[in-house]
């Protein structure tokens, strides 16, 4: 199997070096680094498009209007680009999603979560962390469908493709409790199964 080509663009040398070394080992990938948007563009020009790019939201060359992001997407032939940041305003991430990014990773997430996010995106999906979904959830969802806050948490996990055991571990409850929540969610959303619940729930989870 051909190695995945990953580019990490971050102006903090220690951050990108640690990430690059970790991903190279854990994913058996070819990982290159850039300290600015200009360096990243030069790498794309020299090596061709990458399978995925991790792009720091705040770094040299990343202007507030996100024009640089659009340029990177075009140069990378619209292959996946993920933003990562310590604290990104939801409005900025939504605009970036509209421009074509494949996801957003918070720097506070674990290393294992980073790999899961990358694999999720490489599989053709859009990745957003649960905390971002939580901050972006429509307040009317609970009123419209009668879902409790805990059921909304479970629904977020369903939309991320997690199984009952994984949801139980994430939320710190028993698997039996999760099964009860899933049944209640399906009833309130008037759907037949968890897959339909996840599909319907995805329409509500982003503003």
Phi and psi in degrees as GROMACS dihedral restraints (atoms count N, CA, C in turn):
[ dihedral_restraints ]
;  ai    aj    ak    al  type     phi  dphi    fc
    3     4     5     6     1   -69.6    20    10
    4     5     6     7     1   138.3    20    10
    6     7     8     9     1   -65.7    20    10
    7     8     9    10     1   143.5    20    10
    9    10    11    12     1   -74.1    20    10
   10    11    12    13     1   143.1    20    10
   12    13    14    15     1  -100.8    20    10
   13    14    15    16     1   119.6    20    10
   15    16    17    18     1  -122.1    20    10
   16    17    18    19     1   137.6    20    10
   18    19    20    21     1  -118.7    20    10
   19    20    21    22     1   134.3    20    10
   21    22    23    24     1  -116.9    20    10
   22    23    24    25     1   122.1    20    10
   24    25    26    27     1  -116.1    20    10
   25    26    27    28     1   112.1    20    10
   27    28    29    30     1  -156.1    20    10
   28    29    30    31     1   138.3    20    10
   30    31    32    33     1   -83.2    20    10
   31    32    33    34     1    -5.2    20    10
   33    34    35    36     1   -93.6    20    10
   34    35    36    37     1   108.7    20    10
   36    37    38    39     1   -58.7    20    10
   37    38    39    40     1   -45.1    20    10
   39    40    41    42     1   -62.5    20    10
   40    41    42    43     1   -43.1    20    10
   42    43    44    45     1   -59.5    20    10
   43    44    45    46     1   -52.0    20    10
   45    46    47    48     1   -70.2    20    10
   46    47    48    49     1   -32.5    20    10
   48    49    50    51     1   -68.5    20    10
   49    50    51    52     1   -42.1    20    10
   51    52    53    54     1   -64.0    20    10
   52    53    54    55     1   -45.4    20    10
   54    55    56    57     1   -61.8    20    10
   55    56    57    58     1   -44.7    20    10
   57    58    59    60     1   -62.5    20    10
   58    59    60    61     1   -45.6    20    10
   60    61    62    63     1   -64.0    20    10
   61    62    63    64     1   -41.4    20    10
   63    64    65    66     1   -64.7    20    10
   64    65    66    67     1   -47.8    20    10
   66    67    68    69     1   -67.6    20    10
   67    68    69    70     1   -36.3    20    10
   69    70    71    72     1   -61.2    20    10
   70    71    72    73     1   -39.0    20    10
   72    73    74    75     1   -79.5    20    10
   73    74    75    76     1   -50.7    20    10
   75    76    77    78     1   -72.1    20    10
   76    77    78    79     1   -30.3    20    10
   78    79    80    81     1  -109.1    20    10
   79    80    81    82     1     1.4    20    10
   81    82    83    84     1    49.5    20    10
   82    83    84    85     1    46.9    20    10
   84    85    86    87     1  -111.4    20    10
   85    86    87    88     1   158.9    20    10
   87    88    89    90     1   -88.6    20    10
   88    89    90    91     1   115.8    20    10
   90    91    92    93     1  -119.1    20    10
   91    92    93    94     1   128.2    20    10
   93    94    95    96     1  -117.9    20    10
   94    95    96    97     1   162.5    20    10
   96    97    98    99     1  -127.1    20    10
   97    98    99   100     1   149.9    20    10
   99   100   101   102     1  -140.5    20    10
  100   101   102   103     1   145.0    20    10
  102   103   104   105     1  -100.9    20    10
  103   104   105   106     1    -0.3    20    10
  105   106   107   108     1  -158.0    20    10
  106   107   108   109     1   168.2    20    10
  108   109   110   111     1   -63.4    20    10
  109   110   111   112     1   -38.7    20    10
  111   112   113   114     1   -62.6    20    10
  112   113   114   115     1   -42.5    20    10
  114   115   116   117     1   -64.1    20    10
  115   116   117   118     1   -39.2    20    10
  117   118   119   120     1   -63.0    20    10
  118   119   120   121     1   -44.9    20    10
  120   121   122   123     1   -62.1    20    10
  121   122   123   124     1   -36.6    20    10
  123   124   125   126     1   -66.6    20    10
  124   125   126   127     1   -37.5    20    10
  126   127   128   129     1   -65.2    20    10
  127   128   129   130     1   -42.5    20    10
  129   130   131   132     1   -62.9    20    10
  130   131   132   133     1   -41.6    20    10
  132   133   134   135     1   -62.6    20    10
  133   134   135   136     1   -38.7    20    10
  135   136   137   138     1   -81.1    20    10
  136   137   138   139     1   -37.2    20    10
  138   139   140   141     1  -110.4    20    10
  139   140   141   142     1    -5.1    20    10
  141   142   143   144     1    85.9    20    10
  142   143   144   145     1   176.5    20    10
  144   145   146   147     1   -64.8    20    10
  145   146   147   148     1   147.8    20    10
  147   148   149   150     1   -96.3    20    10
  148   149   150   151     1   155.2    20    10
  150   151   152   153     1   -65.0    20    10
  151   152   153   154     1   -32.8    20    10
  153   154   155   156     1  -158.8    20    10
  154   155   156   157     1   143.9    20    10
  156   157   158   159     1  -120.6    20    10
  157   158   159   160     1   132.6    20    10
  159   160   161   162     1  -103.4    20    10
  160   161   162   163     1   115.7    20    10
  162   163   164   165     1  -119.5    20    10
  163   164   165   166     1   119.0    20    10
  165   166   167   168     1   -64.3    20    10
  166   167   168   169     1   137.1    20    10
  168   169   170   171     1   -71.6    20    10
  169   170   171   172     1   -32.7    20    10
  171   172   173   174     1  -120.3    20    10
  172   173   174   175     1   101.9    20    10
  174   175   176   177     1  -161.6    20    10
  175   176   177   178     1   165.6    20    10
  177   178   179   180     1   -54.2    20    10
  178   179   180   181     1   127.2    20    10
  180   181   182   183     1    97.8    20    10
  181   182   183   184     1   -14.2    20    10
  183   184   185   186     1   -92.8    20    10
  184   185   186   187     1    95.0    20    10
  186   187   188   189     1   -80.0    20    10
  187   188   189   190     1   160.4    20    10
  189   190   191   192     1   -59.1    20    10
  190   191   192   193     1   -28.0    20    10
  192   193   194   195     1   -80.3    20    10
  193   194   195   196     1    -2.8    20    10
  195   196   197   198     1    65.9    20    10
  196   197   198   199     1    17.3    20    10
  198   199   200   201     1   -62.8    20    10
  199   200   201   202     1   -35.0    20    10
  201   202   203   204     1   -63.4    20    10
  202   203   204   205     1   -35.6    20    10
  204   205   206   207     1   -62.4    20    10
  205   206   207   208     1   -45.8    20    10
  207   208   209   210     1   -59.5    20    10
  208   209   210   211     1   -40.2    20    10
  210   211   212   213     1   -64.7    20    10
  211   212   213   214     1   -42.5    20    10
  213   214   215   216     1   -63.8    20    10
  214   215   216   217     1   -43.0    20    10
  216   217   218   219     1   -58.7    20    10
  217   218   219   220     1   -44.0    20    10
  219   220   221   222     1   -66.9    20    10
  220   221   222   223     1   -44.0    20    10
  222   223   224   225     1   -65.1    20    10
  223   224   225   226     1   -32.1    20    10
  225   226   227   228     1   -87.3    20    10
  226   227   228   229     1    14.1    20    10
  228   229   230   231     1    55.9    20    10
  229   230   231   232     1    35.3    20    10
  231   232   233   234     1    59.8    20    10
  232   233   234   235     1    24.6    20    10
  234   235   236   237     1   -74.8    20    10
  235   236   237   238     1   162.5    20    10
  237   238   239   240     1   -54.6    20    10
  238   239   240   241     1   133.1    20    10
  240   241   242   243     1  -127.3    20    10
  241   242   243   244     1   126.2    20    10
  243   244   245   246     1  -113.2    20    10
  244   245   246   247     1   135.6    20    10
  246   247   248   249     1   -88.2    20    10
  247   248   249   250     1   147.9    20    10
  249   250   251   252     1  -140.2    20    10
  250   251   252   253     1   144.7    20    10
  252   253   254   255     1  -160.6    20    10
  253   254   255   256     1   161.2    20    10
  255   256   257   258     1   -75.7    20    10
  256   257   258   259     1   -36.2    20    10
  258   259   260   261     1  -159.9    20    10
  259   260   261   262     1    92.5    20    10
  261   262   263   264     1   -98.8    20    10
  262   263   264   265     1   133.1    20    10
  264   265   266   267     1   -62.1    20    10
  265   266   267   268     1   135.8    20    10
  267   268   269   270     1   -52.7    20    10
  268   269   270   271     1   -38.0    20    10
  270   271   272   273     1   -61.5    20    10
  271   272   273   274     1   -37.7    20    10
  273   274   275   276     1   -66.8    20    10
  274   275   276   277     1   -42.9    20    10
  276   277   278   279     1   -65.2    20    10
  277   278   279   280     1   -40.2    20    10
  279   280   281   282     1   -63.4    20    10
  280   281   282   283     1   -39.8    20    10
  282   283   284   285     1   -65.0    20    10
  283   284   285   286     1   -40.5    20    10
  285   286   287   288     1   -63.9    20    10
  286   287   288   289     1   -38.3    20    10
  288   289   290   291     1   -62.3    20    10
  289   290   291   292     1   -40.9    20    10
  291   292   293   294     1   -63.0    20    10
  292   293   294   295     1   -31.1    20    10
  294   295   296   297     1   -80.2    20    10
  295   296   297   298     1   -14.1    20    10
  297   298   299   300     1   120.2    20    10
  298   299   300   301     1    10.2    20    10
  300   301   302   303     1   -68.0    20    10
  301   302   303   304     1   158.8    20    10
  303   304   305   306     1  -101.5    20    10
  304   305   306   307     1     2.1    20    10
  306   307   308   309     1   163.8    20    10
  307   308   309   310     1   176.8    20    10
  309   310   311   312     1  -142.1    20    10
  310   311   312   313     1   131.3    20    10
  312   313   314   315     1  -120.2    20    10
  313   314   315   316     1   132.2    20    10
  315   316   317   318     1   -85.4    20    10
  316   317   318   319     1   140.4    20    10
  318   319   320   321     1   -67.7    20    10
  319   320   321   322     1   -14.3    20    10
  321   322   323   324     1   -81.9    20    10
  322   323   324   325     1    -8.6    20    10
  324   325   326   327     1   -71.3    20    10
  325   326   327   328     1   158.2    20    10
  327   328   329   330     1   -73.8    20    10
  328   329   330   331     1   162.4    20    10
  330   331   332   333     1   -61.9    20    10
  331   332   333   334     1   -39.4    20    10
  333   334   335   336     1   -64.5    20    10
  334   335   336   337     1   -38.2    20    10
  336   337   338   339     1   -63.2    20    10
  337   338   339   340     1   -35.8    20    10
  339   340   341   342     1   -61.9    20    10
  340   341   342   343     1   -45.6    20    10
  342   343   344   345     1   -63.8    20    10
  343   344   345   346     1   -42.9    20    10
  345   346   347   348     1   -60.0    20    10
  346   347   348   349     1   -41.3    20    10
  348   349   350   351     1   -64.4    20    10
  349   350   351   352     1   -43.1    20    10
  351   352   353   354     1   -63.4    20    10
  352   353   354   355     1   -46.2    20    10
  354   355   356   357     1   -63.0    20    10
  355   356   357   358     1   -36.9    20    10
  357   358   359   360     1   -61.4    20    10
  358   359   360   361     1   -44.8    20    10
  360   361   362   363     1   -69.9    20    10
  361   362   363   364     1   -40.4    20    10
  363   364   365   366     1   -63.5    20    10
  364   365   366   367     1   -22.0    20    10
  366   367   368   369     1   -83.2    20    10
  367   368   369   370     1     1.7    20    10
  369   370   371   372     1    98.2    20    10
  370   371   372   373     1    10.7    20    10
  372   373   374   375     1  -102.3    20    10
  373   374   375   376     1   170.0    20    10
  375   376   377   378     1  -102.4    20    10
  376   377   378   379     1   125.8    20    10
  378   379   380   381     1  -106.8    20    10
  379   380   381   382     1   131.1    20    10
  381   382   383   384     1  -136.1    20    10
  382   383   384   385     1   135.1    20    10
  384   385   386   387     1   -66.2    20    10
  385   386   387   388     1   154.3    20    10
  387   388   389   390     1   -60.2    20    10
  388   389   390   391     1   -37.6    20    10
  390   391   392   393     1   -62.8    20    10
  391   392   393   394     1   -35.4    20    10
  393   394   395   396     1   -70.2    20    10
  394   395   396   397     1   -41.5    20    10
  396   397   398   399     1   -61.8    20    10
  397   398   399   400     1   -37.5    20    10
  399   400   401   402     1   -63.7    20    10
  400   401   402   403     1   -42.7    20    10
  402   403   404   405     1   -73.2    20    10
  403   404   405   406     1   -18.8    20    10
  405   406   407   408     1  -104.3    20    10
  406   407   408   409     1    -0.4    20    10
  408   409   410   411     1   -66.0    20    10
  409   410   411   412     1   142.9    20    10
  411   412   413   414     1   -69.4    20    10
  412   413   414   415     1   122.7    20    10
  414   415   416   417     1   -59.2    20    10
  415   416   417   418     1   -26.9    20    10
  417   418   419   420     1   -72.8    20    10
  418   419   420   421     1   -11.5    20    10
  420   421   422   423     1   -59.6    20    10
  421   422   423   424     1   -44.5    20    10
  423   424   425   426     1   -63.2    20    10
  424   425   426   427     1   -39.5    20    10
  426   427   428   429     1   -72.7    20    10
  427   428   429   430     1   -40.2    20    10
  429   430   431   432     1   -67.5    20    10
  430   431   432   433     1   -41.8    20    10
  432   433   434   435     1  -112.6    20    10
  433   434   435   436     1    -5.9    20    10
  435   436   437   438     1    74.1    20    10
  436   437   438   439     1    21.4    20    10
  438   439   440   441     1   -77.5    20    10
  439   440   441   442     1   140.8    20    10
  441   442   443   444     1   -80.4    20    10
  442   443   444   445     1   162.4    20    10
  444   445   446   447     1   -55.2    20    10
  445   446   447   448     1   -39.2    20    10
  447   448   449   450     1   -66.9    20    10
  448   449   450   451     1   -38.0    20    10
  450   451   452   453     1   -66.7    20    10
  451   452   453   454     1   -34.3    20    10
  453   454   455   456     1   -65.4    20    10
  454   455   456   457     1   -40.0    20    10
  456   457   458   459     1   -60.8    20    10
  457   458   459   460     1   -43.3    20    10
  459   460   461   462     1   -65.2    20    10
  460   461   462   463     1   -40.2    20    10
  462   463   464   465     1   -63.8    20    10
  463   464   465   466     1   -38.1    20    10
  465   466   467   468     1   -59.2    20    10
  466   467   468   469     1   -44.0    20    10
  468   469   470   471     1   -64.0    20    10
  469   470   471   472     1   -38.7    20    10
  471   472   473   474     1   -61.5    20    10
  472   473   474   475     1   -41.8    20    10
  474   475   476   477     1   -68.1    20    10
  475   476   477   478     1   -20.8    20    10
  477   478   479   480     1   -89.8    20    10
  478   479   480   481     1     4.7    20    10
  480   481   482   483     1    80.8    20    10
  481   482   483   484     1    16.7    20    10
  483   484   485   486     1   -79.0    20    10
  484   485   486   487     1   146.2    20    10
  486   487   488   489     1   -86.4    20    10
  487   488   489   490     1   167.9    20    10
  489   490   491   492     1   -56.1    20    10
  490   491   492   493     1   -41.8    20    10
  492   493   494   495     1   -63.1    20    10
  493   494   495   496     1   -41.8    20    10
  495   496   497   498     1   -67.6    20    10
  496   497   498   499     1   -39.7    20    10
  498   499   500   501     1   -63.6    20    10
  499   500   501   502     1   -43.2    20    10
  501   502   503   504     1   -59.3    20    10
  502   503   504   505     1   -42.5    20    10
  504   505   506   507     1   -65.6    20    10
  505   506   507   508     1   -41.7    20    10
  507   508   509   510     1   -65.8    20    10
  508   509   510   511     1   -38.1    20    10
  510   511   512   513     1   -96.8    20    10
  511   512   513   514     1    -4.1    20    10
  513   514   515   516     1    70.4    20    10
  514   515   516   517     1    34.7    20    10
  516   517   518   519     1  -129.8    20    10
  517   518   519   520     1   177.1    20    10
  519   520   521   522     1   -79.2    20    10
  520   521   522   523     1   158.9    20    10
  522   523   524   525     1   -66.3    20    10
  523   524   525   526     1   -32.2    20    10
  525   526   527   528     1   -62.7    20    10
  526   527   528   529     1   -40.6    20    10
  528   529   530   531     1   -62.3    20    10
  529   530   531   532     1   -40.8    20    10
  531   532   533   534     1   -63.8    20    10
  532   533   534   535     1   -41.5    20    10
  534   535   536   537     1   -59.7    20    10
  535   536   537   538     1   -39.5    20    10
  537   538   539   540     1   -65.0    20    10
  538   539   540   541     1   -42.3    20    10
  540   541   542   543     1   -62.7    20    10
  541   542   543   544     1   -42.2    20    10
  543   544   545   546     1   -62.7    20    10
  544   545   546   547     1   -42.9    20    10
  546   547   548   549     1   -61.6    20    10
  547   548   549   550     1   -42.2    20    10
  549   550   551   552     1   -65.8    20    10
  550   551   552   553     1   -41.2    20    10
  552   553   554   555     1   -61.5    20    10
  553   554   555   556     1   -46.1    20    10
  555   556   557   558     1   -60.5    20    10
  556   557   558   559     1   -40.1    20    10
  558   559   560   561     1   -66.3    20    10
  559   560   561   562     1   -44.5    20    10
  561   562   563   564     1   -70.0    20    10
  562   563   564   565     1   -32.4    20    10
  564   565   566   567     1   -87.6    20    10
  565   566   567   568     1    -5.4    20    10
  567   568   569   570     1    59.3    20    10
  568   569   570   571     1    49.1    20    10
  570   571   572   573     1  -123.7    20    10
  571   572   573   574     1   165.1    20    10
  573   574   575   576     1   -89.0    20    10
  574   575   576   577     1   -27.5    20    10
  576   577   578   579     1  -153.5    20    10
  577   578   579   580     1   177.8    20    10
  579   580   581   582     1   -65.5    20    10
  580   581   582   583     1   -33.0    20    10
  582   583   584   585     1   -64.7    20    10
  583   584   585   586     1   -44.9    20    10
  585   586   587   588     1   -65.4    20    10
  586   587   588   589     1   -36.7    20    10
  588   589   590   591     1   -62.9    20    10
  589   590   591   592     1   -42.5    20    10
  591   592   593   594     1   -64.7    20    10
  592   593   594   595     1   -41.6    20    10
  594   595   596   597     1   -64.4    20    10
  595   596   597   598     1   -42.9    20    10
  597   598   599   600     1   -71.2    20    10
  598   599   600   601     1   -40.3    20    10
  600   601   602   603     1   -63.2    20    10
  601   602   603   604     1   -32.4    20    10
  603   604   605   606     1   -63.4    20    10
  604   605   606   607     1   -20.8    20    10
  606   607   608   609     1   -75.1    20    10
  607   608   609   610     1   -19.0    20    10
  609   610   611   612     1  -104.2    20    10
  610   611   612   613     1   -21.9    20    10
  612   613   614   615     1   -74.6    20    10
  613   614   615   616     1   -19.5    20    10
  615   616   617   618     1  -115.0    20    10
  616   617   618   619     1   137.0    20    10
